[in-house]
């Protein structure tokens, strides 16, 4: 490797390490002081960088939180969730998507809890990052409800809109957290409660499913 190429690789690695330190510093602040607004000065100090470096890397406070949420998704199981929603059978899609999303949140329950609390108490503090996360969830449950309807899986008295509303409630962070933290269930037991409730509330018995039109 030539000297110039080596220097380019080294700069890229240093930049990625700096970015990693900044994201880790945000996580540290959320864990240490969940009730306090995240101070960029404090994040910069923990990451051993300047505020200027944070703005250079992420563009703004909102950009930092958007990047933090994307990184959180990726490290807690976004790949598994993406794979789950490709299942061709709607009922399997229902169970796999709820399971993947629940495992994803459970892998860093503390951080997901703080982000959702921030969104309720001070949405601007997280730069709308949680709103973007919830917008993605809304699109996901609406898509799933439509697949269940199109596949003849829904009960006769359940519309796609009704199904989306029920799925929205059952797949929210609070529903999972109440079972894990409030009831002391492990994640697999919580997943079974949520998926079984969703199936029984929304779907025909498997042997009564209507043929696809």
FENZIQUI-V173436 format. One record per backbone hydrogen bond with DSSP energy under -1.0 kcal/mol. NH is the residue of the N-H (numbers start at 1). CO is the residue of the C=O. E is the energy in kcal/mol with one decimal. If there is no record, write none. Layout:
[[NH	CO	E] [NH	CO	E]]
This chain:
[[6	2	-2.6] [7	3	-2.4] [8	4	-2.0] [9	5	-2.4] [10	6	-2.6] [11	7	-2.4] [12	8	-2.2] [13	9	-2.4] [14	10	-2.4] [15	11	-2.5] [16	12	-2.2] [17	13	-2.3] [18	14	-2.3] [19	15	-2.5] [20	16	-2.4] [21	17	-2.2] [22	18	-2.0] [23	19	-2.3] [24	20	-2.6] [25	21	-1.9] [26	22	-1.9] [27	23	-2.0] [28	24	-2.3] [29	25	-2.2] [30	26	-2.3] [31	27	-2.0] [32	28	-2.8] [33	29	-2.6] [36	33	-1.7] [43	39	-2.4] [44	40	-2.7] [45	41	-2.1] [46	42	-2.6] [47	43	-2.3] [49	44	-2.6] [54	50	-1.5] [55	51	-2.4] [56	52	-2.5] [57	53	-2.4] [58	54	-2.6] [59	55	-2.1] [64	60	-2.0] [65	61	-2.2] [66	62	-2.5] [67	63	-2.2] [68	64	-2.3] [69	65	-2.5] [70	66	-2.3] [71	67	-2.4] [72	68	-2.5] [73	69	-2.7] [74	70	-2.3] [75	71	-2.4] [76	72	-1.4] [77	73	-1.2] [78	73	-1.9] [81	77	-2.0] [82	78	-2.7] [83	79	-2.0] [84	80	-2.1] [85	81	-1.7] [86	83	-1.2] [87	84	-1.3] [93	89	-2.5] [94	90	-2.4] [95	91	-2.0] [96	92	-2.9] [97	93	-2.7] [98	94	-1.9] [99	95	-2.2] [100	96	-2.6] [101	97	-2.5] [102	98	-2.2] [103	99	-2.5] [104	100	-2.2] [105	101	-2.0] [106	102	-2.3] [107	103	-1.2] [108	105	-1.3] [112	108	-2.2] [113	109	-2.5] [114	110	-2.1] [115	111	-2.5] [116	112	-2.2] [117	113	-2.1] [118	114	-2.8] [119	115	-2.0] [120	116	-1.5] [121	117	-2.6] [122	118	-3.0] [125	122	-1.9] [126	123	-1.1] [127	124	-1.4] [128	123	-1.3] [129	126	-2.0] [132	128	-2.0] [133	129	-1.7] [134	130	-2.8] [135	131	-2.4] [136	132	-1.9] [137	133	-1.7] [138	134	-2.7] [139	135	-2.2] [140	136	-2.0] [141	137	-2.6] [142	138	-2.1] [143	139	-2.1] [144	140	-2.3] [145	141	-2.6] [146	142	-2.0] [147	143	-2.2] [148	144	-2.4] [149	145	-2.2] [150	146	-3.2] [151	147	-1.9] [152	149	-1.6] [153	148	-2.6] [155	202	-2.9] [158	155	-1.7] [163	159	-2.6] [164	160	-2.4] [165	161	-2.1] [166	162	-2.4] [167	163	-2.8] [168	164	-2.3] [169	165	-1.8] [170	166	-2.5] [171	167	-2.2] [176	172	-1.3] [177	173	-2.8] [178	174	-2.8] [179	175	-1.1] [180	176	-2.5] [181	177	-3.0] [182	177	-1.2] [183	178	-1.3] [185	179	-2.5] [190	186	-2.3] [191	187	-2.6] [192	188	-2.1] [193	189	-2.1] [194	190	-2.5] [195	191	-3.0] [196	192	-2.2] [197	193	-2.1] [198	194	-2.4] [199	195	-2.6] [200	196	-2.6] [201	197	-2.2] [202	198	-2.0] [203	199	-2.6] [204	153	-3.0] [208	205	-2.3] [210	152	-1.9]]
